[in-house]
Amino acid sequence: MSARREVLDFLLDHQGWIKKSHKDLQQRLYNLGIETSIDDIKTYQAEARRIIKDSSQESEEDSSESKNAITDGMQLKKVWFTPQGKMGVSYEAGHKEEIENNVIESIQRIIKEGVAPFGVRASKATSDKMISIFSSDKHVGAMTGRNSIYSNEYDRDEVFARHEKLVNEIIDEHNTFGQFKTLVFYDLGDALDGANGQTTRGGHNLPQNMDSREQIDTFIEVTIKTMETLINADIAEDIWFIATTNDNHSGAFGHGAIRAAQMYLQAKYPQIKTLVTAKMLDHITFGDHTYIFGHGKDDIDMKSGLPLVINDKAEGFINDYIDRKRIKSKYIHVVTGDLHQSAETFAKRFKYTKVMSMYGASKWIHTNFGSGESGVDYEISNLHSPKIYKTRLTFGHDS
């Protein structure tokens, strides 16, 4: 890829650098492995400004067209990316089960047409420290009604604001602990609140402040922005994005959105590693640690999800999984979401963790269980040691 293309990709993804001094930008590009002259930088900054101006006009035209689309039983009609990496979509009437494949096929087509790879040289780690971020139950599009006992303001802007706080928290941990060998960003399900105001099983009307297309747009954009920021911050030698899509709110609807974000990230950042699973449980091993992960409640079959604290039935269920999958790691962790609460208990063979919800509590939760708290659990560990520093970022208690 030419230096011009690399610089333009960087400027369009990080538009604040368009206004930076030529020397500062030259030094930043050099750190990223891109060498260019001051005269060329002036030209590229001017070109980037022109592209942004042109794409804004084009995006407004596309947006006005897509707002007239039908969302009930919709299927994806068109997908496009602006030069800044934002995603635009339009829809047409169709069968609900076609949404997932339609989204994936559209994204594959976009990638073939030219999402250019953008390599970032990650600094080498001097230790085996790993940071695992367990984001869960984002419920993009969910609304806590104004007549609820407690308030929990949650809209598109708040979704982005909470992700930004999370990224800044992780960068602060890097400043404390130094370069991580591995960073793993988990999305543990219920990423979107539900298609057309319904859960995956139907019959449960959901109060929402985003229609289906807005949920998809918001989730993809915030996921790409979050991962891009972590990649470019150079805080870990290896970065993983791992997601489960077998849950009781998003289901196939969310699977298409998550796969779209995954494929975009893979195409633009070849160095990132990803895993998206539609299984109720899956697992991955890092060093001497194996993480068994899932949402905690599936999209169809489970009458009730995995409990907040381990019990005999759940322990037997997990032990069977460990045996059948022949997991032999020294340290086994089971991490799930679903219940919007953080708890940690220990079985004989594994540690069992439930994690918080980025969304927090709905009116139904307020009425049946009381106030809630939104947040993200994360932990810092060593790839070959049992020692783990576990903590969480909270976004505030419902008031």
C-alpha angles and dihedrals in degrees: 000000000000123000089243092058093046093051093046091049090051094047094047092049093044104033095173087075091063088074096042123106117274092243094050091050091047091054092047091051091048089055088054091052097258117126118195140148128257091246091054091048090056089052094047093049091052091047092050091053090053092049092051092050093049095044092050091058092046092046091054091054092048092045094054089052095049094049089069092058123117114248101185107096088350129172128198115267104173138007127190139167125218117222087260090063096252117142127231125191139181128193144205133196114282146125118307094229090059095061097084097050092041093055093047094048091049093051092047088054092050091051092050089051091059129296094163118220114247113198119207118191108228118209116245117255119236094205140033096254116146129191118204118194115197106198112176145163097019090162092195105204096027119135129201103212120242090237092060118117090246132029125242109170108204127165139129093291092049092049089056092042093054092049090050091053089050093051091049090050091053092048089052089053089052090053088054102040101028129227114352121223090214135014117192120191111194126194104196101192144275086077091153121039096230144294116275093351095303137110119236092269095046128219093087113099112210125206104232139174095199130057120226097272092048091052091053093046094047096047095048094046096047092045093051092045092049095049094042091053092050091047095049093044087068096219099139137037092219126029127195131190111198126177140173120210101183100100142123100255111033105028116152089346090063093037091066092050094047092047089050091055091044095053093046091051092047092050097047099036109035090179094065118094120215141187125184116179133186092195121112087235131015135163143211133189128223114181108309093343126090118192117203105196142176141133095270097239126051131223100252122002115042116094089198130007131241111297128254092246126026118270133178095268094049092044091054090048092052094043089055090053092049091050097045093047091045094231109181103168121139092234123037123188128188112200125180140154130200101107097067090229136105119232138148128201134162131234123189094265105025148021114250119210134181116193137210128261121247087213099046123198133356128208088264091055092046091052097044104032110012133245122347141202129226124217151113127262118216138166140202117214144157118254091230104030135073092225112113131178104209124189143137143225115229126198096203140287120276109261 
